Amino acid sequence: MTCTAFENLFRIYKTENGNTGGKPIISKVRTRFAPSPTGRMHVGNLRSALYEFLIAKHAGGDFMLRIEDTDQERFVEGAVDIIYHTLEETGLVHDEGPDKDGGYGPYVQSERMKTGIYMKYAKELVEKGEAYYCFCDKERLESLKTEVDGKEIMMYDKHCLHLSKEEVEANLAAGKPFVIRQNIPNEGTTTFHDELYGDITVDNAELDDMILIKSDGYPTYNFANVVDDHTMNITHVVRGNEYLSSSPKYQRLYDAFGWESPVYIHLPLITDENHKKLSKRSGHSSFEDLLEQGFLSEAVVNYISLLGWSPEDNREIFTLDELIKEFDYHRISKSPAVFDYTKLKWMNGEYIKAMDFDSFYEKAEPYIREVITKDLDLKKIAAMVKTRIEVFPDIKEHIDFFEALPEYDVAMYTHKKMKTNAETSLKVLKDVLPLLEAQEDYSNDALYATLLKYVEETGVKNGYVMWPIRTAVSGKQMTPGGATELMEVLGKEESIARIKKGIELLEQ
């Protein structure tokens, strides 16, 4: 089903009795972010959350958080806290969730399971002939495995579908372990609609009778998704296109219940620069990785919004509010999105430049203190580097010379553009040394005025004088400030000592 402009804002998603017939009920857009608490937040999951959020907020709808913890083996302690922290850091504020009951709770699948909701709906499908109990043991299931193109697959042979009602009841009464499987016919086709990929039709013979309820009583991810999305009145579902192959099975479940399926939007794969799936080995696959590498959450959100989506005007820098206004999921591409780390760094640098100084200093100070132990004006140092870095750890390599003068090659005094060499630099340093020793005011402006007077008197260019001084006081070719700015921070005693060191090196 293709959404009209009206349906983008309001969508008929169920009827008055929750099934078929009756008077249609019109409600606003409702989306959900349904992560599994299995560790750090992968950027692909964060993109899904962001797009779900933007779709809801663009339409004036509700954005829900649901924790999908049915896979108990993969559950990681502390992962739920990571989910909450990530949403808070990124500004993706949920309207409903485990901590905000909107009347559709519980919002944690393990808690929902305790209500019996999944077993109830699974048994309803059994009664309809759309599902069945399966009592096959591990050994029998292993015997069904075959190898196709080097991959081991298992297609269930519907063995237990043919058990009589009496046999099923006897097995249940005896406490025999079971799963509940979806009953997919061997004939015919199933058609599923995606907003980006259109109608997808598959032969039913290609679909396996997937498990709905596992032997531990927990629902599978696929089944719980369908039940929860319907009972929570979710209108739009965003997920990765790796789920496209499972989608016909979802559709069959909706059809079996007589429910209308939500609008599905399957997102393209996110790859690294080598066009391989973005993995943990890349070092920047999770939101936490990126924060630890000195990225701003606002820049990360902005960048991730463009991994697969583009605005009409090809603009790149957006606030979250601007994204809400501009976001149209119909402009999502089907092509894989490349996670360009260099591009993200550039964008982060733009965000750093735009920060107010106090906010910048709050984040920059810990990095500065890792390097600077001396009693120097850290705020002046921070101001120097603010426009020169792309990520906060870059600060250290820009300022380490303030702590201690590094060893350097006198060849650095030679600069073609400044028309300097070792000989001219030595003369300049010897000339300005008594001037700087006599100088009491070591503010940038006062120092600059003194040196400018020397420039005018000697008839040389500014760079001819400033380059040797900057080299002497920093020992670096690239510095975050000019010669007089550096001396202001270093102070008189240290500046003089470093210039004397420069003279000593040049005289050797």
C-alpha positions as CSV (number, residue, x, y, z in Angstrom):
1,M,0.0,0.0,0.0
2,T,1.4,3.4,-0.9
3,C,0.8,6.2,1.6
4,T,-1.1,9.2,0.3
5,A,-0.3,12.7,1.8
6,F,-3.2,12.2,4.1
7,E,-2.0,8.8,5.2
8,N,1.4,10.1,6.0
9,L,-0.2,12.1,8.8
10,F,-3.1,9.8,9.7
11,R,-3.5,6.2,8.9
12,I,-6.3,3.6,9.1
13,Y,-4.6,0.8,10.9
14,K,-7.3,-1.2,12.4
15,T,-11.0,-1.5,12.7
16,E,-13.1,-1.0,15.7
17,N,-13.1,-4.6,16.8
18,G,-9.4,-5.0,16.2
19,N,-9.8,-7.5,13.3
20,T,-12.0,-7.1,10.3
21,G,-15.3,-5.4,9.6
22,G,-16.7,-2.6,11.8
23,K,-16.1,1.1,11.5
24,P,-12.5,2.2,10.7
25,I,-10.7,4.0,13.4
26,I,-8.3,6.8,12.3
27,S,-5.3,7.4,14.5
28,K,-2.0,9.3,14.2
29,V,1.3,7.8,13.2
30,R,2.9,5.6,15.7
31,T,6.5,4.2,15.3
32,R,8.7,2.1,17.6
33,F,12.3,1.5,18.2
34,A,12.6,-2.0,19.4
35,P,16.3,-2.9,20.1
36,S,17.6,-6.1,21.6
37,P,19.8,-5.5,24.7
38,T,22.8,-7.3,23.3
39,G,25.6,-4.7,23.7
40,R,26.6,-1.4,22.3
41,M,24.3,0.5,19.9
42,H,25.4,-0.2,16.3
43,V,25.1,2.8,14.0
44,G,22.6,0.7,11.9
45,N,20.3,0.4,14.9
46,L,20.7,4.0,15.7
47,R,19.8,5.0,12.1
48,S,16.6,2.9,12.4
49,A,15.8,4.6,15.7
50,L,16.5,8.0,14.1
51,Y,14.3,7.4,11.1
52,E,11.5,5.9,13.2
53,F,11.7,9.1,15.4
54,L,11.7,11.4,12.4
55,I,8.8,9.7,10.7
56,A,6.7,10.0,13.9
57,K,7.7,13.6,14.7
58,H,7.4,14.8,11.1
59,A,3.8,13.6,11.1
60,G,3.0,14.8,14.7
61,G,2.9,11.2,15.9
62,D,4.3,9.1,18.7
63,F,7.7,7.4,19.0
64,M,7.8,4.4,21.3
65,L,10.6,2.4,22.9
66,R,10.1,-1.3,23.2
67,I,12.8,-3.7,24.6
68,E,13.0,-7.0,22.7
69,D,14.7,-9.3,25.1
70,T,13.2,-12.7,24.0
71,D,16.7,-14.0,23.0
72,Q,17.9,-14.6,26.6
73,E,21.1,-16.2,25.4
74,R,22.3,-12.9,23.8
75,F,21.2,-10.7,26.7
76,V,24.1,-8.5,27.9
77,E,24.0,-7.0,31.4
78,G,23.9,-3.2,31.2
79,A,22.8,-3.1,27.6
80,V,19.3,-1.7,28.5
81,D,21.1,1.3,30.2
82,I,23.1,1.8,27.0
83,I,19.8,2.0,25.0
84,Y,18.4,4.7,27.4
85,H,21.7,6.6,27.4
86,T,22.0,6.6,23.6
87,L,18.4,7.9,23.2
88,E,19.1,10.6,25.7
89,E,22.4,11.6,24.2
90,T,21.0,11.8,20.7
91,G,17.8,13.7,21.6
92,L,15.5,10.9,20.4
93,V,13.0,11.3,23.2
94,H,10.5,8.5,23.3
95,D,6.8,9.3,24.1
96,E,6.2,5.8,25.5
97,G,8.3,3.0,26.8
98,P,9.1,1.0,29.9
99,D,9.6,4.2,31.8
100,K,6.7,6.1,30.2
101,D,3.5,4.0,30.2
102,G,1.2,5.2,27.4
103,G,-1.4,2.5,27.9
104,Y,0.2,-0.1,25.7
105,G,2.5,-1.7,28.2
106,P,4.3,-3.7,29.3
107,Y,7.0,-2.4,26.9
108,V,9.6,-5.2,27.6
109,Q,8.9,-8.4,25.7
110,S,9.9,-10.8,28.6
111,E,7.3,-9.0,30.7
112,R,4.8,-9.2,27.9
113,M,5.4,-12.9,27.7
114,K,4.4,-13.3,31.3
115,T,1.0,-12.0,30.4
116,G,0.5,-14.9,28.1
117,I,-0.1,-12.7,25.1
118,Y,2.2,-14.6,22.7
119,M,1.0,-18.0,23.5
120,K,-2.6,-16.8,23.3
121,Y,-2.1,-15.6,19.7
122,A,0.0,-18.6,18.8
123,K,-2.8,-20.9,19.9
124,E,-5.3,-18.8,17.9
125,L,-3.3,-19.6,14.8
126,V,-3.2,-23.3,15.7
127,E,-7.0,-23.3,15.9
128,K,-7.1,-21.6,12.5
129,G,-4.8,-24.2,11.0
130,E,-2.2,-21.4,10.4
131,A,0.2,-22.9,12.9
132,Y,0.9,-26.3,14.6
133,Y,2.7,-28.0,17.5
134,C,6.0,-29.5,16.6
135,F,7.6,-32.2,18.9
136,C,10.6,-33.1,16.8
137,D,13.7,-33.7,18.8
138,K,17.2,-32.3,18.0
139,E,18.4,-35.4,16.3
140,R,15.5,-35.5,13.8
141,L,15.9,-31.8,13.0
142,E,19.6,-32.4,12.4
143,S,18.8,-35.0,9.9
144,L,16.8,-32.5,7.8
145,K,19.8,-30.3,7.2
146,T,21.3,-30.0,3.7
147,E,24.1,-28.0,2.1
148,V,23.3,-25.5,-0.6
149,D,26.1,-23.5,-2.2
150,G,28.4,-24.2,0.7
151,K,25.8,-23.1,3.3
152,E,24.0,-25.5,5.7
153,I,20.2,-24.9,5.6
154,M,17.2,-26.7,7.2
155,M,13.7,-26.7,5.7
156,Y,11.2,-28.3,8.0
157,D,9.3,-31.1,6.4
158,K,5.9,-30.5,8.1
159,H,6.2,-33.9,9.9
160,C,4.3,-32.8,13.0
161,L,1.6,-31.0,10.9
162,H,0.1,-34.4,10.2
163,L,-0.2,-35.4,13.9
164,S,-3.8,-36.0,14.9
165,K,-5.5,-33.8,17.5
166,E,-5.4,-36.8,20.0
167,E,-1.6,-37.3,19.4
168,V,-1.0,-33.6,20.0
169,E,-3.0,-33.5,23.2
170,A,-1.3,-36.7,24.4
171,N,2.1,-35.2,23.8
172,L,1.2,-32.0,25.6
173,A,-0.3,-33.9,28.6
174,A,2.9,-36.0,28.8
175,G,4.9,-32.7,29.0
176,K,6.8,-33.4,25.8
177,P,8.9,-30.4,24.7
178,F,7.4,-28.5,21.8
179,V,7.6,-25.5,19.6
180,I,4.8,-23.9,17.6
181,R,5.5,-23.5,13.9
182,Q,3.9,-21.3,11.3
183,N,2.0,-23.4,8.7
184,I,2.9,-22.1,5.3
185,P,1.3,-23.8,2.3
186,N,3.6,-25.5,-0.3
187,E,1.6,-24.0,-3.2
188,G,0.9,-20.5,-4.3
189,T,2.7,-17.2,-3.6
190,T,2.8,-14.5,-0.9
191,T,3.1,-10.8,-1.7
192,F,4.6,-8.3,0.6
193,H,4.8,-4.5,0.1
194,D,7.7,-2.3,1.1
195,E,7.6,1.5,0.6
196,L,11.0,1.5,-1.1
197,Y,11.2,-1.8,-2.8
198,G,7.5,-2.0,-3.9
199,D,5.7,-5.4,-4.1
200,I,7.8,-8.4,-3.4
201,T,6.3,-11.8,-4.4
202,V,7.8,-15.1,-3.4
203,D,6.8,-18.7,-3.9
204,N,5.4,-20.2,-0.7
205,A,7.5,-23.3,-1.4
206,E,10.6,-21.2,-0.7
207,L,9.3,-20.3,2.8
208,D,10.1,-22.4,5.8
209,D,7.6,-23.1,8.6
210,M,9.3,-20.7,11.0
211,I,9.1,-21.2,14.7
212,L,6.7,-18.8,16.5
213,I,7.0,-20.1,20.1
214,K,10.3,-21.6,21.2
215,S,10.7,-24.7,23.5
216,D,11.4,-22.3,26.4
217,G,8.0,-20.7,26.0
218,Y,9.5,-17.5,24.6
219,P,8.3,-16.1,21.3
220,T,10.7,-15.8,18.4
221,Y,11.8,-12.3,17.4
222,N,9.7,-12.5,14.2
223,F,6.5,-13.6,15.9
224,A,6.7,-11.2,18.9
225,N,7.3,-8.3,16.4
226,V,4.1,-9.0,14.6
227,V,2.0,-9.4,17.8
228,D,3.5,-6.4,19.5
229,D,3.3,-4.1,16.5
230,H,-0.4,-4.9,16.0
231,T,-1.4,-4.7,19.7
232,M,0.5,-1.5,20.2
233,N,-1.1,0.0,17.1
234,I,2.3,0.7,15.3
235,T,1.7,2.2,11.9
236,H,5.2,2.4,10.4
237,V,8.1,0.0,10.9
238,V,11.7,0.8,9.9
239,R,14.3,-1.9,9.8
240,G,17.3,-3.1,7.8
241,N,16.8,-4.7,4.4
242,E,18.3,-7.9,5.7
243,Y,14.8,-8.6,7.0
244,L,13.3,-8.4,3.5
245,S,13.6,-12.2,3.1
246,S,11.6,-12.8,6.3
247,S,8.9,-10.2,5.4
248,P,6.6,-12.6,3.4
249,K,6.4,-14.7,6.6
250,Y,5.4,-11.6,8.5
251,Q,2.8,-10.8,5.9
252,R,1.3,-14.3,6.2
253,L,1.0,-13.8,9.9
254,Y,-0.9,-10.6,9.4
255,D,-3.1,-12.2,6.8
256,A,-3.8,-15.2,9.1
257,F,-4.9,-13.0,11.9
258,G,-6.9,-10.7,9.6
259,W,-4.9,-7.7,10.6
260,E,-3.6,-4.9,8.5
261,S,0.1,-4.8,8.3
262,P,2.0,-1.5,9.1
263,V,3.8,0.5,6.5
264,Y,7.3,-1.2,6.1
265,I,10.4,0.7,5.2
266,H,13.5,-1.5,4.8
267,L,16.8,0.5,4.9
268,P,19.9,-0.1,2.8
269,L,23.0,-1.8,4.2
270,I,25.6,0.4,5.8
271,T,29.1,-0.5,4.6
272,D,32.6,0.6,5.4
273,E,34.9,2.4,2.9
274,N,35.7,-0.9,1.3
275,H,32.0,-1.7,0.7
276,K,32.0,-4.4,3.3
277,K,29.3,-4.6,6.0
278,L,30.2,-2.2,8.8
279,S,31.4,-4.4,11.6
280,K,32.9,-4.1,15.1
281,R,36.3,-4.6,13.6
282,S,36.0,-1.1,11.9
283,G,36.4,0.5,15.3
284,H,33.5,2.9,14.7
285,S,30.5,0.7,14.3
286,S,28.7,1.8,17.5
287,F,27.5,5.1,18.9
288,E,29.7,4.6,22.0
289,D,32.8,4.0,19.8
290,L,32.2,7.3,18.2
291,L,31.7,9.2,21.5
292,E,34.9,7.7,22.8
293,Q,36.7,8.9,19.7
294,G,35.7,12.5,20.5
295,F,32.7,12.9,18.2
296,L,29.7,15.1,19.2
297,S,26.4,13.3,19.5
298,E,24.7,16.0,17.4
299,A,27.2,15.5,14.6
300,V,26.8,11.8,14.7
301,V,23.0,12.1,14.5
302,N,23.3,14.5,11.6
303,Y,25.7,12.3,9.7
304,I,23.7,9.1,10.3
305,S,20.6,10.8,9.0
306,L,22.3,11.1,5.6
307,L,23.3,7.4,5.4
308,G,20.6,6.4,2.9
309,W,18.5,9.6,3.0
310,S,19.0,12.9,1.2
311,P,17.0,16.1,1.4
312,E,15.7,17.8,-1.7
313,D,18.4,20.5,-1.7
314,N,21.4,18.3,-0.9
315,R,22.1,20.3,2.2
316,E,24.4,18.5,4.8
317,I,24.2,20.3,8.1
318,F,21.0,19.8,10.1
319,T,19.8,20.3,13.6
320,L,17.4,17.6,14.9
321,D,14.5,20.0,14.6
322,E,15.4,20.8,11.0
323,L,15.6,17.0,10.3
324,I,12.1,16.6,11.7
325,K,10.8,19.3,9.4
326,E,12.6,18.0,6.3
327,F,12.5,14.3,6.6
328,D,10.6,12.4,3.9
329,Y,11.1,8.6,4.0
330,H,10.3,8.4,0.3
331,R,13.7,10.0,-0.4
332,I,15.5,7.0,1.2
333,S,17.8,5.3,-1.3
334,K,17.9,1.5,-1.9
335,S,21.6,1.6,-2.5
336,P,24.1,0.7,0.2
337,A,25.2,3.6,2.3
338,V,29.0,4.0,2.8
339,F,30.1,5.1,6.3
340,D,32.7,7.6,5.3
341,Y,34.8,8.2,8.5
342,T,36.6,11.2,6.9
343,K,33.3,12.8,6.0
344,L,32.1,12.3,9.6
345,K,35.2,13.9,11.0
346,W,34.7,16.9,8.7
347,M,31.1,17.3,9.8
348,N,32.2,17.0,13.5
349,G,34.7,19.7,12.9
350,E,32.0,22.0,11.6
351,Y,29.9,21.3,14.7
352,I,32.9,22.1,16.9
353,K,33.5,25.4,15.2
354,A,29.8,26.3,15.7
355,M,29.9,25.5,19.4
356,D,29.7,28.3,22.0
357,F,33.1,28.6,23.7
358,D,31.9,27.5,27.2
359,S,30.3,24.3,25.9
360,F,33.5,23.6,23.8
361,Y,35.8,24.2,26.8
362,E,33.8,21.9,29.0
363,K,34.4,19.0,26.5
364,A,37.9,20.1,25.6
365,E,39.3,20.6,29.1
366,P,39.9,16.9,29.9
367,Y,41.9,16.4,26.7
368,I,44.0,19.5,27.4
369,R,44.7,18.4,31.0
370,E,45.9,15.0,29.7
371,V,48.8,17.0,28.1
372,I,49.3,20.2,30.1
373,T,50.3,19.9,33.7
374,K,51.9,23.4,34.0
375,D,50.0,26.4,35.3
376,L,49.1,27.8,31.9
377,D,45.9,29.6,30.7
378,L,44.0,26.6,29.4
379,K,41.1,28.6,28.1
380,K,43.5,30.5,25.8
381,I,44.9,27.3,24.6
382,A,41.4,25.9,24.0
383,A,40.5,29.0,22.0
384,M,43.5,28.5,19.8
385,V,42.5,24.9,18.8
386,K,38.7,25.3,18.5
387,T,38.7,25.9,14.8
388,R,41.6,23.6,14.0
389,I,40.3,20.2,15.2
390,E,37.8,17.7,13.9
391,V,37.6,15.4,16.9
392,F,38.5,16.2,20.5
393,P,41.5,13.8,20.8
394,D,43.2,15.9,18.0
395,I,43.7,18.6,20.6
396,K,46.7,16.8,22.2
397,E,48.9,16.8,19.2
398,H,48.2,20.5,18.6
399,I,49.2,21.6,22.1
400,D,51.8,19.2,23.5
401,F,54.6,21.7,22.9
402,F,53.2,24.0,25.5
403,E,54.1,21.4,28.2
404,A,57.6,20.8,26.9
405,L,59.7,22.0,23.9
406,P,60.1,19.0,21.6
407,E,63.4,18.2,19.9
408,Y,63.4,19.6,16.5
409,D,65.6,19.9,13.3
410,V,67.0,23.4,12.6
411,A,66.0,22.8,9.0
412,M,62.5,23.9,10.2
413,Y,63.9,27.5,10.3
414,T,64.1,27.4,6.5
415,H,60.9,28.5,4.9
416,K,60.7,29.3,1.2
417,K,57.6,31.4,1.4
418,M,58.9,33.4,4.4
419,K,62.3,33.7,2.8
420,T,64.0,32.4,5.9
421,N,66.9,30.1,6.5
422,A,69.2,29.1,9.4
423,E,71.4,32.2,9.0
424,T,68.6,34.8,8.7
425,S,66.7,33.1,11.6
426,L,69.7,33.2,13.9
427,K,70.1,37.0,13.2
428,V,66.4,37.6,13.9
429,L,66.4,35.7,17.1
430,K,69.6,37.5,18.4
431,D,68.1,40.8,17.4
432,V,64.7,40.3,19.1
433,L,66.1,38.6,22.3
434,P,67.1,41.8,24.1
435,L,63.8,43.4,23.0
436,L,61.8,40.5,24.5
437,E,63.9,40.4,27.6
438,A,63.1,44.1,28.2
439,Q,59.4,43.6,27.5
440,E,57.3,43.5,30.6
441,D,53.8,43.2,29.1
442,Y,53.6,39.7,27.6
443,S,50.1,40.1,26.3
444,N,49.6,39.2,22.6
445,D,48.9,42.7,21.5
446,A,51.9,44.2,23.4
447,L,54.3,41.6,22.0
448,Y,53.0,42.0,18.5
449,A,53.5,45.8,18.7
450,T,57.1,45.4,19.8
451,L,57.9,42.9,17.0
452,L,56.1,45.0,14.4
453,K,58.3,47.9,15.3
454,Y,61.3,45.8,14.7
455,V,59.8,44.7,11.3
456,E,59.3,48.3,10.3
457,E,62.8,49.3,11.4
458,T,64.5,46.5,9.4
459,G,62.2,46.8,6.4
460,V,61.5,43.0,6.3
461,K,58.2,41.1,6.0
462,N,56.3,40.0,9.1
463,G,56.8,36.3,8.3
464,Y,60.5,36.8,8.1
465,V,60.5,37.7,11.8
466,M,57.6,35.7,13.1
467,W,58.5,32.4,11.6
468,P,61.8,32.0,13.4
469,I,60.3,33.1,16.7
470,R,57.3,30.7,16.3
471,T,59.7,27.8,15.4
472,A,61.9,28.6,18.4
473,V,59.1,28.8,21.0
474,S,57.1,25.7,19.6
475,G,59.6,23.4,17.9
476,K,56.8,22.6,15.4
477,Q,56.0,23.5,11.9
478,M,52.3,23.7,12.6
479,T,50.9,25.5,15.6
480,P,47.4,26.6,16.7
481,G,48.5,30.2,17.1
482,G,51.0,32.8,15.9
483,A,54.3,33.5,17.6
484,T,53.0,36.2,19.9
485,E,49.9,34.2,20.9
486,L,52.1,31.3,21.9
487,M,54.5,33.5,23.9
488,E,51.5,35.1,25.8
489,V,50.5,31.6,27.0
490,L,54.1,30.4,27.7
491,G,55.0,33.6,29.6
492,K,58.2,35.6,29.6
493,E,60.5,33.2,31.3
494,E,59.7,30.2,29.2
495,S,59.5,32.1,26.0
496,I,63.0,33.6,26.5
497,A,64.4,30.2,27.5
498,R,63.1,28.7,24.3
499,I,64.5,31.5,22.1
500,K,67.9,31.1,23.7
501,K,67.7,27.4,23.0
502,G,66.9,28.2,19.3
503,I,69.9,30.4,19.1
504,E,72.1,27.7,20.7
505,L,70.8,25.1,18.1
506,L,71.4,27.5,15.2
507,E,74.9,28.3,16.3
508,Q,76.0,24.7,16.4
